[in-house]
């Protein structure tokens, strides 16, 4: 798979994202290419899931600013293990899981867009070019006991968002970030053991930053970060830097202490604690349990209070929490 766009196509993205219209002639002069090639690049951008305004007599424009990933800036800020940035990738998680021997704990893979991004239960994660934070981090655990790790990564994500005064974001069991009852981010943790008693973990997150055409067609009721910031712009690179820092802190914390000390913090971030909910089997659609959600226990299992007042706990599986 070709993992990087033509440099002129990336430069075109930067030019179009300033909010102004640019004619094909103007863009061709700047990029030293023909209007026909500009039109071809525009179609490529549209195929990557971005809205491009095309107005006869005015030219082209993007409705939202696209801040491209700056690999050097990110690595200079976080130090340590390498963060690698791709333009297009099938899946950051799949890439890391395929080349585990290339990474050291704290290594990250980021992408402008994914073509085969996956969520929990092999659902599709839609990723318009440049409109999300798409990141996977590698870690090497001493133990294969990682119950609650995806919940811990959720805490780390909310911690990072709070650094940018994003106070509406919270958690939805087991591993989603929600705001205004709409999904902002999803988390997928994958693991593999080896004959050398090493336990490899890859934690992946996709977080919506700006709305895009194919995001609106997602079956999940999605929301983007800039829809809840009151017009304030959050730098994509700055957010990536903070997420990497928080994920590295969380991996170290989780490895040494496990999930139990994080229980209270997770419950404080739980948006649906005290709400009447249903747990539904994602494959069959069957309702497994319903009642009042009472947070989670020390291992990350969700607690449901039934009509008889009895608490039951449920572990992560092919289940979905629904209101």
DANOR-V945036 format. One record per pair of residues at least 24 apart in sequence whose C-alpha atoms are under 7 Angstrom apart, sorted by sequence separation. I is the first residue (numbers start at 1). J is the second residue. If there is no record, write none. Layout:
I | J
I | J
This chain:
83 | 107
84 | 108
85 | 109
86 | 110
87 | 111
88 | 112
89 | 113
90 | 114
91 | 115
110 | 134
111 | 135
151 | 175
184 | 208
81 | 106
82 | 107
83 | 108
84 | 109
85 | 110
86 | 111
87 | 112
88 | 113
89 | 114
90 | 115
91 | 116
110 | 135
150 | 175
81 | 107
82 | 108
83 | 109
84 | 110
85 | 111
86 | 112
87 | 113
88 | 114
89 | 115
90 | 116
91 | 117
109 | 135
110 | 136
90 | 117
108 | 135
109 | 136
108 | 136
109 | 137
267 | 295
108 | 137
267 | 296
107 | 137
108 | 138
106 | 137
107 | 138
9 | 41
106 | 138
105 | 138
106 | 139
263 | 296
104 | 138
105 | 139
263 | 297
23 | 58
24 | 59
103 | 138
105 | 140
263 | 298
283 | 318
22 | 58
23 | 59
282 | 318
21 | 58
22 | 59
23 | 60
150 | 187
281 | 318
282 | 319
21 | 59
22 | 60
150 | 188
183 | 221
184 | 222
260 | 298
281 | 319
282 | 320
21 | 60
22 | 61
150 | 189
182 | 221
183 | 222
184 | 223
259 | 298
260 | 299
280 | 319
281 | 320
21 | 61
182 | 222
183 | 223
184 | 224
259 | 299
279 | 319
280 | 320
20 | 61
182 | 223
184 | 225
279 | 320
280 | 321
19 | 61
279 | 321
19 | 62
92 | 135
93 | 136
278 | 321
279 | 322
16 | 60
17 | 61
19 | 63
92 | 136
277 | 321
278 | 322
16 | 61
17 | 62
19 | 64
277 | 322
278 | 323
16 | 62
277 | 323
17 | 64
18 | 65
276 | 323
17 | 65
17 | 66
14 | 66
144 | 199
142 | 198
143 | 199
141 | 198
142 | 199
140 | 198
141 | 199
140 | 199
141 | 200
140 | 200
139 | 200
140 | 201
68 | 130
139 | 201
67 | 130
138 | 201
139 | 202
166 | 229
66 | 130
138 | 202
66 | 131
137 | 202
138 | 203
136 | 202
137 | 203
119 | 186
136 | 203
137 | 204
120 | 188
136 | 204
119 | 188
135 | 204
136 | 205
135 | 205
134 | 205
135 | 206
134 | 206
133 | 206
134 | 207
132 | 206
133 | 207
132 | 207
133 | 208
132 | 208
131 | 208
132 | 209
50 | 128
131 | 209
49 | 128
50 | 129
131 | 210
48 | 128
49 | 129
48 | 129
4 | 86
5 | 87
160 | 242
3 | 86
4 | 87
160 | 243
3 | 87
4 | 88
128 | 212
3 | 88
3 | 89
128 | 214
157 | 243
160 | 246
126 | 215
156 | 246
156 | 247
153 | 247
156 | 250
171 | 269
172 | 270
170 | 269
171 | 270
172 | 271
170 | 270
171 | 271
172 | 272
170 | 271
133 | 240
152 | 259
93 | 202
149 | 259
93 | 204
148 | 259
155 | 266
141 | 255
106 | 248
174 | 316
173 | 321
148 | 299
147 | 299
148 | 300
51 | 212
50 | 212
51 | 213
49 | 212
50 | 213
74 | 237
78 | 241
49 | 213
77 | 241
49 | 214
70 | 237
74 | 241
78 | 245
69 | 237
67 | 236
121 | 318
